[in-house]
Amino acid sequence: MNHIHPFRRLGVLALVGAAALTLTTACSEDSDAPAGNAAAAAAGGPEPKTIEGAKIAAQTVFDRFSGGDFAGAWEMYTAAGKQAISKDDYVKLNQACSRKGLAIQLTSARMDGQNRAVVIAKQLVAAQSYTMVYEGDAWKLEPAKEGLALYQQGAARAIAAQKRAGTCANQ
């Protein structure tokens, strides 16, 4: 058994991480953004109020959702989204009815004013638009009106409604 092997792997990962950070910093096209926004966001400061910041946040929400981290996805909802459904009910609803494991890929995005961005995401062959809102120094996902109406029913009723409509993936 080679005891040095795990340390070598960590060294390679550190080099890859440094190279990726250098590459993303060097290739940034957003010359209007103040220097240090990425570092501030990484250190827990405000996220960049740019289309790139909105896209990164949106992809994070999509990754959490498709990976089954529903509590993590809920954390990235707007205040109105969080008021419509508790974290526990959101997790129950999505554990019962969502399609986990199918990647959701961001395909395009545009700013819609200073505090809003519209992103288009695709899962399999279906594309859908989502709204990201800059709220409290971070980009948050704004649930669609239909989603808010469903969430306000609570988990048990929302699951039953999705099963009746045939939209619950785990029927």
Sequence and secondary structure as in RCSB ss.txt:
>XXXX:A:sequence
MNHIHPFRRLGVLALVGAAALTLTTACSEDSDAPAGNAAAAAAGGPEPKTIEGAKIAAQTVFDRFSGGDFAGAWE
MYTAAGKQAISKDDYVKLNQACSRKGLAIQLTSARMDGQNRAVVIAKQLVAAQSYTMVYEGDAWKLEPAKEGLAL
YQQGAARAIAAQKRAGTCANQ
>XXXX:A:secstr
  TTHHHHHHHHHHHHHHHHHHHHHHT   TTS TTHHHHHHTTS    SHHHHHHHHHHHHHHHHTT HHHHHH
TB HHHHHHS HHHHHHHHHHH  TT   EEEEEEE SSSEEEEEEEETTEEEEEEEEEETTEEEEE  HHHHHH
HTT HHHHHHHHHHHT  TT 
